[in-house]
Amino acid sequence: MRIALIGYGAIARAVHTGLRTDAQALIRQVLVRETRCAAIRQATGDDVGVISSVDALHTDTRFVLECAGHEAVRAYGAEILARGISLGIVSVGVLADDELHEALRRAAAGSGAQLVILPGAIGGTDAIAAAGPENLTMVTYTGRKPPMAWAGSPAEDQFDLAGITEPTVLFSGTAREAARQYPKNANVVATVALAGRGFDDTKVSLVADPGANGNTHEIAARGPLLDFSFTTGGRPLAANPRTSALTAMSAVRTLRNLTGTVVV
């Protein structure tokens, strides 16, 4: 199966490395901005084509994986789907934009392609998605980080992060509000929301915790037939401390499942 990547940052490089020995799911092209093409060609080697336009995708490309951020989804997503090529996205937070989300849905529906939302840095979304909104009365997400890990977010203007000595809630509201106000947390928030009750019925808390060891994602869900909680403690990729290693692992799994004989 021919697969293309959008972007070649830390996640894409980890995915490329993870699939080098896979004879079925092969990365054949990387789509990047024109100004990045020369540098990326040096990094990828001769086995991967580096392109700067959707028009340059191989005609038999079956799947494109976005690893480049929200603007890449905006720039390329609908066009790729409209061509009948399925698109997996890591930057799920962009779907908090209802207009864009609907445009991607229409493009996929019109061509028969799929818009695939990767679980990324968190676990538990399979159970939430299996239950579906009709079987869920409550879904909450709590993101917990050391205080200074929130530097550069709106919390920096509202709290003395360096002076926090006990767990402090920085934000409490809906997933849609969290995705818009805290874009660096938007992807995990959006994934939980889309798996379950949606952006406006998923409650989010973002916490600065001096006792936190790295970033922690806590999901709780409740319904007539289920009641569960799930905690993921993520460790970063060595190439990018702001990116969870599990995000890259999730992407590799998604691509392997496209051609796998046994799919879990």
N, C-alpha and C positions, 0 to 999 in steps of 0.2 A: 504494500500500500504506500502510495506517495503521500508524504506529509510535509507541510510547510510550517515554519514558525514565523510569528511576527515579533520582531525584536531579537536581540542577542545579548541581553544583560545576564545577570547572575542566574536567574531561573532558566532561561533558554539554554545557557551553556550547560547547566546541570542536567537538563532534559536531554540535550544532544549527547552528552557523555553517557547518560544512563541507557541510551538506546543504541550505542555504537555496535554492540554485539547482537542486536536483535535483527534477525534476517527477514522478519515480516513487516515490522513497522519502521520505516526508514525516513529519516529527515533528509529531504532532497533540496529544499530551498529555504532561504531566510529572507523575509521581507523587512527592509529597514529604510530609513530616510536616505535619499541620494547622497547626502553629505557623509553618511556613515559607511557607504558601500566598500570603499577601499580598505578601511580598517577592519571591517568584518570579514572581508575576503582573506586577509592575512590570518585571522583567528580561526576560520572554519576549515581552511584547506581546500583541496581540489574536489572533494567528494560532495560538496554542498554548493549550490548556486546561490548567489547573493543578488537580490532584485530590489527594485525600489517602486514597483507598480503592481497592482493586482493583475493588470493585463499580461504581465510576464509570468504568471503562474503556469506551470505545466497543465496541459489540457486534461490530464488524467489525475490531477491532484484530488484526493478524496477528503482530506481533513486539514484544516488550518488551526493551529494553536496560538492564541494571543498571549504573549508574555511581556507586553511593552507598555501597559498602562491605559488609563481611561481614554486618552486622546486617540490611541491607536484603534480602539473599538469604534469610536466615533468616525474615524477617518476611513476605515476599511470594512467594518463589520457587515453593514447592509449589502455592500457590493459583493462581498464574498458569498454571503448566503444567497443572494439573488442569482448567482451563477450555479447554484445547486451544490455548492461545496459546504459541508458541515463545518461549524466553527466552535471551538472550545475556548472559553474565556477564563482567564485567571483574575482579571480586573472586574470582578462581579459588581463592585460598588457603583459602577457607571449606570447600572440598571435601575438605580433610584430615580433616574430621569425617565419619567413615564413616556415621554414623547419618543425618546430613543429606543426604549424597551419595546414599544409598540411597532416602531419601524423595523426593528430586527425580527420581531415575530412575523410581521407581514412578509418580509423578504424570505424568511424560511418557509412559511406556509405556501408562498407562491411558487417556490422551486422544488419543494420536497426535501430541502436540507434540514439539518438539526442545529439548533443553538444549544450547546452543551455547557452547563454550568459546573465547573470543577469545585469539589469540596475544599481544596486548598489547604489552609493551615489548621483546619479544625476537623474533629470527628463528631459523629452523632447525627449528621444531617441525613444519613440514609434512613434512620429510624423515624425522624421527623417527616421526611418525604413519604415514607411508607404509610404513616398514619394519615397524612393529608390534613388540610384545614378542617374538613368535616368531622374529624375525630380528635381535634385538639381544641381545648378551651383556653390554654395558656402556653405561650412560649416566651422565655426570657433569655437574654444573652448578657453576660457580665465579662467585660474585658479588664484584666488586672495587670498592672505594670508597676515597676519601681517609679517613684515620683519623677525623677529626672528623665525617665523615658518618655514623659509627656511634654518635654520641651519642644517648642515649635508648634504646638497645638493651641487651640483657643484657651485651654486651661492655664497656659503660661501667663495670660493677661488677667486671669481671675483669681489665681492662687499663688502663694509663695511656695513653689514646688520644693525648693531646697529646705524649707522649714517644716514640711509635713512629717510628723512623727508617728502617726497612726493612720490606718486605712481611711481614705477620704474619697467620697463620691464626687467626681468632677462633672459628671453628666448623668442625667436621668431623663429618659424620654422615649420616643418611638424610634424604630430602626431608620425610618426616613430622615428624621431630624439628625440622628447620629451620623448617618452616611454623609449628610450635607455639611454638618458642622465639624466633623472629625474625619476628613477624607482618608487619613492614613489608616483608619480602622474600618473604612467603608466596605472593604471586600468581605471580611468575615461577617460583619453585620448583615450585609446584603444576602450572603449565602444562606444564613440562618432564616432570614425573612422569606426568601423565595422558596425555601424548602418547606416552610410551614404556613403561617397565617398571613404572610404579606408584610409590607413595610409599615403599615399603619397600625397593625395589631400585634407587633412584636415589640416587647419592652426591652430597653437597653440601659445598662448601667456601665459607666466607665470609671474605674477606681485606681487611684494612686495608693499603692501599698508599700511602705518601707520594708516589709518582710517578704515581698515577692521576689522569687528567684527567676528572673526573666519574664516573658509574657505568658499569661495564662488566659485561656478561653473557657468560660463556663456556660454550658447550655442546660436549661431545665425546660421540660415539656410535660404537660398534663392533659389528660382527656378521660372520657368514661372508661376506656379500655387500657390506658397506660399512664405511667407516672415514672419519669426517669430524669436523671441528671448525668451530664457527661463533662469531664474536664480534660482539656488538652494543654499540656505544658510544652510549648514550642522552643526549639533551639534554632539559632539562625544559621543560614548558609555562611560558610567561611568567606565567600567572595562578597557578601553583602550582609552586614549585621542587622539590617532592617527587614530582611526577608527570611521567613521561616523555611527551614529545610524541608518540612513536611509539604509545603506548597509544591516544591519541585518533585518530591516523591509522588504526590497525588497526580501530577501531570504525566509522569512516566507511566503510572498505572493506567490512566485513562487511555493513553496511546496504545499500550500493550493490549488493553481489552478490545481495541478495535479489530484485532486480528487473532485474539487468543482462542484456543480450542476450548479451554475451560475459563469462564469469566466469573470472578468473585467481586 
